[in-house]
Structure formats: structure tokens, C-alpha cells
């Protein structure tokens, strides 16, 4: 199927974004695990890691249940996308879907910043709760973006793609590049019927070892973002800062926006 001028232009912008680096401050904020453990202490690091693990487990098992279909349909109608069922989104003009998602991402950014500012008043007492809230909010936004481009976030491989998007959105440039490479592999696996071409078995979730490594890397990325805001201040007292929350939401939303726009275009052209 022939792409529209808008879709061709979008693909050029997506490919340019894929090679773009995060920025000096984000990349220099990434710290080795030994440095971070020494800086905040093994007990606090393990506590944060456990919070991340518990939150991810909740997100993976609730999947589409955190997305309201009626709410999505209403938002589509409000943005000029007249459909009766979410399955019709697959054939909608990309420009309409992009406009709808860009507005929604900005709304989530404002909410996350306000949430971070409010939680920051509580210092260490509210930091863990805020970390859980921002991760769930990010995952919820990514689910909605997937839905809006006609992809089911409850699909086993789609869940893994969402996790890669979170890692790529929160982490450094290298985390972004690594996440995009892995997403490309997962999309090929998805096309083959959720079968891992190496093992020949259905793709259901991370292996225990892979999930453990993912959680550690994600925890490091989150802590690095918080620490570069105010190193002299104890980590947990600044974990709910408005700027960090906004930045994580912004980068995660942008990553999902680019990934799913490309998936939408590729599906239309049947390029994979």
C-alpha cells in the first residue's frame, strides 16, 4: 500500500530520531552500579530495586486492564477520529493519530510534573510511593499509545516491547539504542507467531536472568536521573522531584510515540 506524503515525512523524522543521542547531561548521569551502591548504600539500592521489580510485576499482569476502551473511543472522537471500535484505528490516517497522541503525551507530562512536585514535599516518606506511581503512569501512557496505533498491549511480545520502551525512554543514549535493537528483534519474533527463532518456543516473558538484569539496569537509570539533580541531598528525598518525573514521562512518551508510529507505517506497507 502506498504511503501518504505525511507518512513518508514521518518515517524520515523517525529514522532521524533513532540515531539522535539523548544529550550530554543524561549520558554523563549514567553511573556504574558499584558507584551508585557506594553512594546511596546497598540497603537503599536493594529497596529501590525491589520497588521497581514489584511495580513491573503488577504492570505486566494487569496489562490492558488499566486502559479504558470507552475513554479511548471518546478521546478519538474528540480529536476527529470517528470510529465505533478500537480495531478501526489500524486504518485511520496517521496524522490524526499523531495529533491525538501528542496532546495526550503533553497532558501526562503535566500531570507527572505536578505529582512529582507534590510528592517532593513529603521527602523520603513519599519517594517510594512516587516512584511506583510514575512507573505505573508511564506504563499506562505507553499502553494507550500502543492501543491508539492499533496494537494490543496485552499481546505477550507487545508487553516485552513496552518494557524495552521504558528502558530506552528512561535510560541513556546507549540504553535507547539497545532498546531499539531489541524491539526490532521482538517485532520479527512477533511476525513469526510469537515464536523465538532460536529456542523454537513461544515467547511469553523474560527469562529469570534476563528480567533480573533488566530490573537492575532500569533501577540504575532511574537513580542516575534522580542523583544528577542534587547529589548532596539524600537520594530518597529528591526521588519525587517534578523535573525528573516530567523528564522520564517525556522521554518514555516520545520513545513510544516514535516506535509505534514506525510500527503503524511498517504494518501498512508490510515492510517486515
C-alpha positions as CSV (number, residue, x, y, z in Angstrom):
1,X,0.0,0.0,0.0
2,X,1.3,3.4,-1.0
3,X,2.3,5.7,1.8
4,X,0.9,9.3,2.0
5,X,3.2,12.3,1.9
6,X,2.7,12.7,5.7
7,X,3.7,9.1,6.4
8,X,6.8,9.3,4.2
9,X,7.8,12.5,6.0
10,X,7.1,10.9,9.4
11,X,9.3,7.9,8.5
12,X,12.2,10.3,7.7
13,X,11.7,12.0,11.1
14,X,11.5,8.7,12.9
15,X,14.7,7.4,11.4
16,X,16.5,10.7,12.2
17,X,15.3,10.4,15.8
18,X,16.5,6.8,16.0
19,X,20.1,7.9,15.6
20,X,19.8,11.0,17.8
21,X,21.7,11.0,21.1
22,X,20.0,11.8,24.3
23,X,22.1,14.7,25.4
24,X,25.2,15.3,27.4
25,X,23.6,15.6,30.9
26,X,21.6,12.4,30.5
27,X,24.5,10.4,29.2
28,X,27.0,11.7,31.8
29,X,24.5,11.0,34.6
30,X,24.7,7.2,34.0
31,X,26.9,5.7,36.7
32,X,28.3,2.2,37.2
33,X,26.4,0.1,39.6
34,X,29.3,-0.1,42.1
35,X,29.4,3.8,42.3
36,X,25.7,4.1,42.9
37,X,25.6,1.4,45.6
38,X,28.5,3.1,47.3
39,X,26.8,6.5,47.1
40,X,23.4,5.5,48.5
41,X,24.2,2.3,50.3
42,X,23.4,-1.4,49.5
43,X,20.2,-1.4,51.6
44,X,18.6,1.6,49.9
45,X,19.7,0.4,46.4
46,X,18.1,-3.0,47.1
47,X,15.0,-1.4,48.4
48,X,14.5,0.7,45.3
49,X,15.3,-2.3,43.1
50,X,12.6,-4.3,44.9
51,X,10.1,-1.4,44.4
52,X,10.9,-1.4,40.7
53,X,10.5,-5.2,40.5
54,X,7.2,-5.3,42.3
55,X,5.8,-2.5,40.1
56,X,6.9,-4.2,36.9
57,X,5.3,-7.4,38.0
58,X,2.0,-5.5,38.6
59,X,2.2,-3.8,35.3
60,X,2.8,-7.0,33.3
61,X,-0.1,-8.8,35.0
62,X,-2.6,-6.0,34.7
63,X,-1.8,-5.2,31.1
64,X,-4.8,-3.8,29.2
65,X,-7.0,-3.7,32.3
66,X,-5.5,-0.3,33.1
67,X,-6.8,1.1,29.8
68,X,-10.4,2.2,29.5
69,X,-11.8,1.4,26.0
70,X,-14.7,3.9,26.3
71,X,-12.3,6.6,27.3
72,X,-10.1,5.9,24.4
73,X,-13.0,6.0,22.0
74,X,-14.2,9.3,23.4
75,X,-10.7,10.8,23.1
76,X,-10.5,9.6,19.5
77,X,-13.9,11.3,18.7
78,X,-12.8,14.5,20.5
79,X,-9.8,14.6,18.1
80,X,-11.8,14.0,14.9
81,X,-11.2,10.2,14.7
82,X,-14.7,8.9,14.1
83,X,-14.7,5.1,14.9
84,X,-17.0,2.7,16.5
85,X,-14.4,0.1,17.6
86,X,-10.7,0.4,18.5
87,X,-9.8,-2.1,15.8
88,X,-10.6,0.6,13.2
89,X,-7.6,2.6,14.4
90,X,-5.4,0.4,12.2
91,X,-6.8,2.1,9.1
92,X,-7.0,5.7,10.4
93,X,-4.9,8.5,8.9
94,X,-1.6,8.6,10.7
95,X,-1.7,12.4,11.1
96,X,-4.9,12.2,13.1
97,X,-3.5,9.6,15.4
98,X,-0.3,11.6,15.8
99,X,-2.1,14.7,16.8
100,X,-4.2,12.8,19.3
101,X,-1.2,11.1,20.9
102,X,0.9,14.3,21.1
103,X,-1.8,16.1,23.0
104,X,-2.2,13.1,25.4
105,X,1.6,12.8,26.0
106,X,1.8,16.5,26.9
107,X,-1.1,16.0,29.3
108,X,0.7,13.1,31.0
109,X,3.8,15.2,31.3
110,X,2.0,18.0,33.1
111,X,0.3,15.5,35.5
112,X,3.6,13.7,36.3
113,X,5.3,17.0,37.0
114,X,2.6,18.1,39.3
115,X,2.6,14.8,41.0
116,X,6.4,14.9,41.5
117,X,6.2,18.4,42.9
118,X,3.6,17.4,45.4
119,X,5.3,14.2,46.4
120,X,8.6,16.1,46.8
121,X,7.1,17.9,49.8
122,X,7.0,14.7,51.6
123,X,10.6,13.9,51.1
124,X,11.8,10.3,51.8
125,X,8.4,9.4,53.2
126,X,6.7,9.7,49.9
127,X,9.6,8.9,47.5
128,X,8.9,5.2,47.1
129,X,5.2,5.8,46.5
130,X,6.0,8.4,43.9
131,X,8.5,6.0,42.1
132,X,5.7,3.4,41.9
133,X,3.2,6.0,40.7
134,X,5.4,7.4,38.0
135,X,6.3,3.9,36.6
136,X,2.7,2.9,36.5
137,X,1.7,6.2,34.9
138,X,4.4,5.7,32.2
139,X,3.3,2.2,31.5
140,X,-0.3,3.3,31.3
141,X,0.6,6.0,28.8
142,X,2.6,3.5,26.7
143,X,-0.4,1.1,26.7
144,X,-2.7,3.9,25.4
145,X,-0.2,4.9,22.7
146,X,0.0,1.2,21.6
147,X,-3.8,1.0,21.5
148,X,-4.1,4.2,19.6
149,X,-2.0,2.9,16.8
150,X,-3.9,-0.3,16.7
151,X,-1.6,-2.6,18.7
152,X,-2.7,-4.8,21.6
153,X,-0.5,-4.2,24.7
154,X,-1.8,-7.4,26.1
155,X,0.0,-9.4,23.4
156,X,2.9,-11.3,25.0
157,X,5.5,-9.8,22.8
158,X,4.0,-6.4,22.9
159,X,4.5,-6.4,26.7
160,X,8.2,-7.0,26.1
161,X,8.3,-4.2,23.6
162,X,6.7,-1.9,26.2
163,X,9.3,-2.8,28.8
164,X,12.1,-2.0,26.2
165,X,10.4,1.3,25.5
166,X,10.5,2.2,29.3
167,X,14.2,1.3,29.5
168,X,15.0,3.2,26.3
169,X,13.0,6.2,27.5
170,X,14.4,6.5,31.0
171,X,18.0,5.4,30.2
172,X,21.0,6.9,28.4
173,X,21.6,7.1,24.7
174,X,23.2,3.6,24.8
175,X,20.1,2.3,26.6
176,X,17.9,3.9,23.8
177,X,20.0,2.3,21.0
178,X,20.0,-1.1,22.8
179,X,16.2,-0.9,23.3
180,X,15.5,-0.1,19.7
181,X,17.7,-3.0,18.5
182,X,15.8,-5.4,20.8
183,X,12.4,-4.0,19.7
184,X,13.4,-4.7,16.1
185,X,14.2,-8.4,17.1
186,X,10.9,-8.7,19.0
187,X,8.9,-7.4,16.1
188,X,10.4,-10.1,13.9
189,X,9.5,-12.7,16.5
190,X,6.0,-11.2,16.7
191,X,5.6,-11.6,12.9
192,X,6.6,-15.3,13.3
193,X,3.7,-16.1,15.6
194,X,5.3,-15.3,19.0
195,X,7.9,-18.0,18.4
196,X,11.5,-17.4,19.4
197,X,13.6,-18.4,16.3
198,X,16.5,-19.6,18.5
199,X,14.7,-21.8,21.0
200,X,11.6,-22.5,18.9
201,X,9.4,-21.9,21.9
202,X,6.6,-19.4,22.4
203,X,7.7,-16.0,23.7
204,X,5.9,-15.4,27.0
205,X,8.2,-13.3,29.1
206,X,11.7,-12.5,30.2
207,X,13.8,-15.4,31.5
208,X,14.5,-15.1,35.2
209,X,18.1,-14.0,34.5
210,X,17.1,-11.5,31.7
211,X,14.4,-10.0,33.9
212,X,16.8,-9.6,36.8
213,X,19.3,-7.8,34.6
214,X,16.6,-5.6,33.1
215,X,15.4,-4.6,36.6
216,X,18.9,-3.7,37.7
217,X,19.5,-1.6,34.6
218,X,16.2,0.2,34.9
219,X,16.9,0.9,38.6
220,X,20.3,2.3,37.7
221,X,18.7,4.6,35.1
222,X,16.1,5.9,37.4
223,X,18.6,6.5,40.2
224,X,21.0,8.2,37.9
225,X,18.4,10.7,36.8
226,X,17.5,11.5,40.4
227,X,21.1,11.8,41.5
228,X,22.2,14.3,38.9
229,X,19.6,16.7,40.2
230,X,21.1,17.2,43.6
231,X,24.0,14.9,44.6
232,X,24.5,16.4,48.1
233,X,20.9,15.6,49.0
234,X,19.9,12.1,50.1
235,X,18.5,10.2,47.1
236,X,15.1,9.4,48.5
237,X,14.3,13.0,49.4
238,X,14.6,14.1,45.8
239,X,13.2,11.0,44.1
240,X,9.8,12.7,43.6
241,X,11.2,15.8,42.0
242,X,8.9,17.4,39.4
243,X,11.7,17.8,36.8
244,X,12.8,14.1,37.0
245,X,9.2,12.9,36.7
246,X,8.4,15.2,33.8
247,X,11.6,14.2,32.0
248,X,11.0,10.4,32.4
249,X,7.5,10.8,31.2
250,X,8.5,13.0,28.3
251,X,11.3,10.7,27.1
252,X,9.2,7.5,27.6
253,X,6.3,9.1,25.8
254,X,8.5,10.2,22.9
255,X,10.1,6.8,22.6
256,X,6.7,5.1,22.4
257,X,5.4,7.7,20.0
258,X,8.3,7.1,17.6
259,X,8.3,3.3,18.0
260,X,4.5,2.9,17.4
261,X,4.3,5.4,14.5
262,X,7.0,3.3,12.8
263,X,5.2,0.1,13.6
264,X,2.0,1.6,12.2
265,X,3.7,2.6,8.9
266,X,5.5,-0.7,8.6
267,X,2.3,-2.6,9.1
268,X,0.7,-0.5,6.4
269,X,3.5,-1.2,3.9
270,X,4.0,-4.7,5.1
271,X,7.8,-4.0,5.2
272,X,8.8,-6.6,7.7
